């Protein structure tokens, strides 16, 4: 099934639930759960459909390009142990002015990494930080870049346990990974790779996707 076509070039491309499932590798019911609006508080509804929420009689849910990235990231984080509340809160973040964390057509750097802090608890309101290192450098300059490069270019998420607590060691650690200070657990989400993958034709997904690797 192809994306829903629009008569106007200015309109965003829309994807049905079935097409979104094919592009993201999620089961249909998981797409509906993540993007649906439910009467029960704290139940699903991690993302807001860009085009049409559906749910009414004769209306279908239609998702935009950035929703595809959001769906995949939500799936990976939930698989990695994130709670529903934590996952939902992440997608309420506005990102940086003039940029979009999620949209494959308007990305904030092709090598964007989302660094997520685990235990122990962090006093700040947010547990994540977006950075845009150069992943093509032979010698990575930050912890986030190093673990993604070690896992391989197709890796989407790396889960790291740090028994002694994270400390800055590489030149750009304090700028790109400061939120991990003292953390014993961290996740690095390769947003750049996920945006490229969900923006590709479905036939390419099998050869380019990994569901994440664990490092430690």
C-alpha positions as CSV (number, residue, x, y, z in Angstrom):
1,X,0.0,0.0,0.0
2,X,1.4,3.4,-0.9
3,X,1.1,6.6,1.2
4,X,-2.2,8.4,0.8
5,X,-1.8,10.9,-2.0
6,X,-2.6,14.5,-1.8
7,X,-3.8,16.8,-4.6
8,X,-1.7,19.7,-3.4
9,X,2.1,19.7,-3.3
10,X,1.8,21.9,-0.1
11,X,0.0,19.2,1.8
12,X,2.0,16.9,4.0
13,X,2.3,13.2,3.0
14,X,-0.1,11.1,4.9
15,X,0.3,7.4,5.9
16,X,-2.5,5.0,6.9
17,X,-2.1,2.9,10.1
18,X,-1.2,-0.1,7.9
19,X,1.5,1.9,5.9
20,X,2.9,3.3,9.1
21,X,3.2,-0.2,10.6
22,X,5.1,-1.4,7.4
23,X,7.5,1.5,7.5
24,X,8.2,1.3,11.2
25,X,8.2,-2.4,11.7
26,X,5.5,-2.2,14.4
27,X,2.4,-4.4,14.7
28,X,-0.8,-2.7,13.6
29,X,-2.3,-2.8,17.1
30,X,0.9,-1.2,18.5
31,X,0.6,1.7,16.0
32,X,-3.1,2.3,17.0
33,X,-2.2,2.1,20.7
34,X,0.7,4.5,20.5
35,X,-1.2,7.1,18.3
36,X,-4.7,6.6,19.5
37,X,-6.7,8.9,21.8
38,X,-8.1,6.8,24.6
39,X,-10.6,7.7,27.3
40,X,-8.6,6.0,29.9
41,X,-5.9,8.3,31.4
42,X,-2.3,7.1,31.1
43,X,-3.2,4.6,28.5
44,X,-1.4,4.8,25.1
45,X,-1.6,8.0,23.1
46,X,2.2,8.7,23.1
47,X,2.1,10.7,19.9
48,X,-0.4,13.0,18.2
49,X,-1.3,12.1,14.6
50,X,-0.2,15.0,12.3
51,X,-2.9,14.6,9.7
52,X,-6.0,13.1,11.2
53,X,-6.7,11.5,14.6
54,X,-9.5,9.4,13.3
55,X,-11.8,7.6,15.7
56,X,-15.0,9.2,14.4
57,X,-17.5,7.4,12.2
58,X,-16.1,7.1,8.7
59,X,-12.8,8.8,9.6
60,X,-9.4,7.0,9.5
61,X,-6.2,7.8,11.4
62,X,-3.6,9.4,9.1
63,X,0.0,9.9,10.3
64,X,2.7,12.2,9.0
65,X,6.4,11.6,8.4
66,X,7.5,12.7,11.8
67,X,5.0,10.4,13.4
68,X,6.8,7.5,11.8
69,X,10.0,8.4,13.6
70,X,8.1,8.9,16.9
71,X,6.4,5.5,16.6
72,X,9.8,3.8,16.1
73,X,11.4,5.6,19.0
74,X,8.5,4.9,21.3
75,X,8.7,1.2,20.4
76,X,12.4,1.0,21.1
77,X,12.2,2.8,24.4
78,X,9.3,0.8,25.6
79,X,11.2,-2.4,24.7
80,X,14.1,-1.1,26.6
81,X,12.1,-0.7,29.8
82,X,10.8,2.9,29.7
83,X,7.5,3.4,31.4
84,X,4.4,4.7,29.5
85,X,4.5,8.0,31.4
86,X,8.2,8.6,30.6
87,X,7.7,7.8,27.0
88,X,4.6,10.0,26.7
89,X,6.5,12.9,28.4
90,X,9.4,12.6,25.9
91,X,7.0,13.4,23.0
92,X,5.8,16.5,24.7
93,X,9.2,18.0,24.4
94,X,9.4,20.9,21.9
95,X,13.0,20.3,20.8
96,X,15.0,23.3,19.7
97,X,13.7,26.5,18.0
98,X,13.5,26.2,14.2
99,X,14.3,22.5,14.2
100,X,12.4,19.3,14.4
101,X,13.7,16.2,16.2
102,X,11.4,13.9,14.4
103,X,10.7,15.0,10.8
104,X,12.9,13.1,8.2
105,X,12.3,16.0,5.8
106,X,13.5,18.7,8.2
107,X,16.0,17.1,10.5
108,X,18.3,18.7,13.1
109,X,21.5,17.2,11.7
110,X,21.8,13.9,9.9
111,X,23.6,12.3,12.9
112,X,21.3,13.4,15.7
113,X,21.5,11.3,18.8
114,X,19.0,11.3,21.7
115,X,20.9,10.7,25.0
116,X,18.6,9.4,27.7
117,X,19.6,9.1,31.4
118,X,18.6,6.1,33.5
119,X,19.3,5.6,37.2
120,X,20.0,7.3,39.5
121,X,17.2,9.9,39.3
122,X,18.1,13.3,37.9
123,X,17.0,16.5,39.6
124,X,16.3,18.3,36.4
125,X,12.8,18.1,34.7
126,X,14.1,16.2,31.7
127,X,16.1,13.0,31.4
128,X,17.3,13.5,27.8
129,X,19.5,15.6,25.7
130,X,19.7,15.9,21.9
131,X,23.2,16.1,20.3
132,X,24.5,16.1,16.8
133,X,28.0,14.6,16.7
134,X,29.9,13.7,13.5
135,X,29.6,9.9,13.4
136,X,32.0,9.7,10.5
137,X,35.0,10.7,12.6
138,X,37.4,7.8,13.1
139,X,38.0,8.9,16.7
140,X,34.7,9.8,18.2
141,X,34.7,12.9,20.5
142,X,31.9,11.9,22.8
143,X,30.6,8.9,24.7
144,X,27.3,9.0,22.7
145,X,29.1,8.9,19.4
146,X,31.5,6.2,20.6
147,X,28.8,3.7,21.7
148,X,26.8,4.2,18.5
149,X,29.9,3.7,16.3
150,X,30.9,0.6,18.2
151,X,27.4,-0.9,17.8
152,X,27.4,-0.3,14.0
153,X,25.9,2.3,11.6
154,X,22.5,0.5,11.3
155,X,22.0,0.4,15.1
156,X,19.0,2.4,16.3
157,X,19.4,2.2,20.1
158,X,22.2,1.3,22.5
159,X,21.5,0.4,26.1
160,X,24.5,0.9,28.4
161,X,25.1,0.0,32.0
162,X,27.9,1.8,33.8
163,X,28.5,0.2,37.2
164,X,30.9,3.0,38.4
165,X,28.7,5.8,37.1
166,X,29.3,7.9,34.0
167,X,32.1,10.4,34.0
168,X,33.3,12.6,31.1
169,X,36.4,11.3,29.4
170,X,36.2,12.4,25.7
171,X,36.6,16.0,24.5
172,X,32.9,16.7,23.8
173,X,31.4,14.7,26.7
174,X,30.5,17.8,28.8
175,X,28.7,19.4,25.8
176,X,27.0,16.3,24.4
177,X,26.5,13.9,27.3
178,X,26.4,16.1,30.4
179,X,23.0,14.8,31.4
180,X,24.6,11.4,32.1
181,X,26.7,12.7,35.0
182,X,27.0,9.9,37.5
183,X,24.4,7.7,35.7
184,X,24.7,4.0,36.0
185,X,22.4,3.4,33.1
186,X,21.9,5.2,29.8
187,X,20.2,4.8,26.4
188,X,21.4,6.4,23.2
189,X,18.8,6.6,20.4
190,X,20.2,7.0,16.9
191,X,17.5,9.4,15.6
192,X,19.4,10.0,12.4
193,X,19.3,6.4,11.5
194,X,15.7,5.9,12.5
195,X,14.7,8.9,10.4
196,X,16.5,7.5,7.4
197,X,15.0,4.1,7.8
198,X,11.4,5.1,8.2
199,X,11.7,7.5,5.3
200,X,13.0,4.7,3.0
201,X,10.8,2.4,0.9
202,X,9.5,-0.6,3.0
203,X,11.4,-3.1,0.8
204,X,14.7,-1.7,2.2
205,X,13.8,-2.0,5.9
206,X,14.8,-5.6,6.4
207,X,18.4,-5.0,5.3
208,X,18.9,-1.7,7.2
209,X,17.2,-2.1,10.5
210,X,18.5,-3.4,13.8
211,X,16.2,-3.4,16.8
212,X,18.9,-2.0,19.1
213,X,22.0,-3.5,20.7
214,X,23.1,-3.7,24.3
215,X,26.5,-2.6,25.4
216,X,28.1,-2.7,28.7
